[in-house]
Amino acid sequence: MRSIEYIGRSLSHLFFPQVCFGCGSDLVLRQQLLCLQCVHQLPYTGFQLRANNPVEKIFWGRLRIEQAAAVFYLTKDSVLENLLYQLKYKGNKETGLYCGRIMGEALRHTPFTEADALVPLPLFAEKERKRGYNQAALLCEGMAAAMHKPVWKNTVQRVTGTQTQTRKNRVQRWENMQGRFMVSDAAKITGKHVLLVDDVITTGATLEACGTELVAAGARVSLATLGYAATGNV
């Protein structure tokens, strides 16, 4: 029986090969999206182990948070950028779960585990329907498996759509995000510590706008993202 299963897996791999999303090399294990070489090349920030790290400093004087971190640096034409492209524009949901598991493992033995629940940064409903999913919610699902935390998907909603943030400066991004979020279940989060999750942080305007509503509803807020685009150009 084992030999038949092995032959079946071998034939499947022959006709439907799994390749590394980073370098394109052949992979044997289907549950992995990156080869070991690309995994080791991922630029960990280590911010989750550092108080007053660059992500936390973004929110000084802007939002009262417990802690904040991004797990990786995000740069142009990098392995991480390719993973995010697959997640946001190619409909590859498994990429979000995979990256979420990596995030969860990175945060698992840190103060971030003190949060009561994971809250994905919401998408505007129309945009989520077009994409078919919320990438931040997929990250949370992957993180939950490693951190053993519940995911509160509908705690906060994005009530209006926004123009793209790509070519806006910090002030324009902040103005673009004001009044875009609403807490839908304040009783659930009052007095709770929530970990607000998104894929990338640049200026922090979107996370600030959402986090402000959570804090106003009585929650303690920490922030975590997959990538940190230091220049805001990614």
NORMOMO-V279062 format. One record per residue. N is the residue number from 0. RES is the residue in one letter. PHI is phi in degrees with one decimal (999 if undefined). Layout:
N	RES	PHI
N	RES	PHI
//
This chain:
0	M	999
1	R	-62.9
2	S	-65.6
3	I	-66.4
4	E	-63.0
5	Y	-63.6
6	I	-62.4
7	G	-61.4
8	R	-65.7
9	S	-66.1
10	L	-65.8
11	S	-61.2
12	H	-67.0
13	L	-67.5
14	F	-89.7
15	F	-130.5
16	P	-66.4
17	Q	-94.2
18	V	-120.7
19	C	-66.9
20	F	-72.1
21	G	-87.5
22	C	-118.5
23	G	85.6
24	S	-72.1
25	D	-71.9
26	L	-119.5
27	V	-93.2
28	L	-85.1
29	R	-71.0
30	Q	-77.5
31	Q	-104.4
32	L	-104.1
33	L	-125.3
34	C	-74.3
35	L	-60.8
36	Q	-63.7
37	C	-70.4
38	V	-59.0
39	H	-70.7
40	Q	-86.1
41	L	-61.1
42	P	-83.5
43	Y	-63.1
44	T	-86.3
45	G	73.1
46	F	-60.6
47	Q	-65.5
48	L	-103.8
49	R	-123.5
50	A	-71.3
51	N	59.0
52	N	-74.8
53	P	-57.0
54	V	-71.6
55	E	-60.7
56	K	-64.1
57	I	-56.0
58	F	-99.3
59	W	-59.0
60	G	76.6
61	R	-116.0
62	L	-152.7
63	R	-80.1
64	I	-127.1
65	E	-80.4
66	Q	-168.6
67	A	-152.6
68	A	-163.0
69	A	-117.7
70	V	-79.7
71	F	-129.5
72	Y	-76.0
73	L	-113.1
74	T	-129.9
75	K	-62.5
76	D	56.4
77	S	-100.6
78	V	-58.5
79	L	-65.1
80	E	-62.7
81	N	-65.8
82	L	-61.6
83	L	-66.3
84	Y	-64.2
85	Q	-61.8
86	L	-72.1
87	K	-90.1
88	Y	-125.3
89	K	-113.1
90	G	67.9
91	N	-89.8
92	K	-65.9
93	E	-61.0
94	T	-60.9
95	G	-64.8
96	L	-64.6
97	Y	-63.4
98	C	-65.8
99	G	-63.5
100	R	-63.2
101	I	-64.5
102	M	-60.4
103	G	-60.9
104	E	-65.8
105	A	-67.9
106	L	-97.0
107	R	-62.6
108	H	-107.4
109	T	-131.3
110	P	-60.6
111	F	-63.8
112	T	-73.7
113	E	-73.0
114	A	-63.6
115	D	-78.2
116	A	-159.5
117	L	-99.7
118	V	-123.1
119	P	-74.5
120	L	-61.1
121	P	-77.6
122	L	-94.5
123	F	-63.5
124	A	-53.6
125	E	-64.6
126	K	-67.3
127	E	-65.9
128	R	-63.7
129	K	-65.9
130	R	-77.1
131	G	96.0
132	Y	-172.2
133	N	-104.3
134	Q	-61.6
135	A	-67.6
136	A	-67.5
137	L	-65.6
138	L	-58.9
139	C	-62.5
140	E	-62.1
141	G	-66.2
142	M	-64.4
143	A	-59.8
144	A	-64.1
145	A	-88.5
146	M	-97.9
147	H	57.1
148	K	-122.6
149	P	-73.3
150	V	-110.2
151	W	-102.6
152	K	-77.2
153	N	-108.7
154	T	-69.3
155	V	-132.9
156	Q	-125.2
157	R	-93.6
158	V	-86.5
159	T	-139.1
160	G	-77.7
161	T	-136.7
162	Q	-71.9
163	T	-58.5
164	Q	-90.9
165	T	-55.2
166	R	-102.9
167	K	-97.7
168	N	-82.9
169	R	-60.6
170	V	-65.6
171	Q	-63.8
172	R	-64.9
173	W	-63.2
174	E	-63.4
175	N	-66.5
176	M	-101.8
177	Q	-65.9
178	G	73.5
179	R	-90.3
180	F	-122.2
181	M	-145.5
182	V	-76.1
183	S	-96.7
184	D	-143.7
185	A	-62.7
186	A	-61.6
187	K	-70.4
188	I	-104.6
189	T	-58.7
190	G	79.5
191	K	-96.5
192	H	-104.5
193	V	-111.8
194	L	-104.6
195	L	-82.8
196	V	-121.3
197	D	-142.1
198	D	-80.4
199	V	-139.4
200	I	-117.7
201	T	-118.1
202	T	-85.5
203	G	86.1
204	A	-62.6
205	T	-68.7
206	L	-63.9
207	E	-62.7
208	A	-62.7
209	C	-70.4
210	G	-61.7
211	T	-60.6
212	E	-67.8
213	L	-65.5
214	V	-64.1
215	A	-62.2
216	A	-85.6
217	G	101.3
218	A	-93.7
219	R	-90.9
220	V	-125.7
221	S	-117.3
222	L	-128.4
223	A	-146.5
224	T	-129.9
225	L	-72.6
226	G	-121.4
227	Y	-125.6
228	A	-95.7
229	A	-60.6
230	T	-89.1
231	G	74.9
232	N	-102.1
233	V	-98.9
//
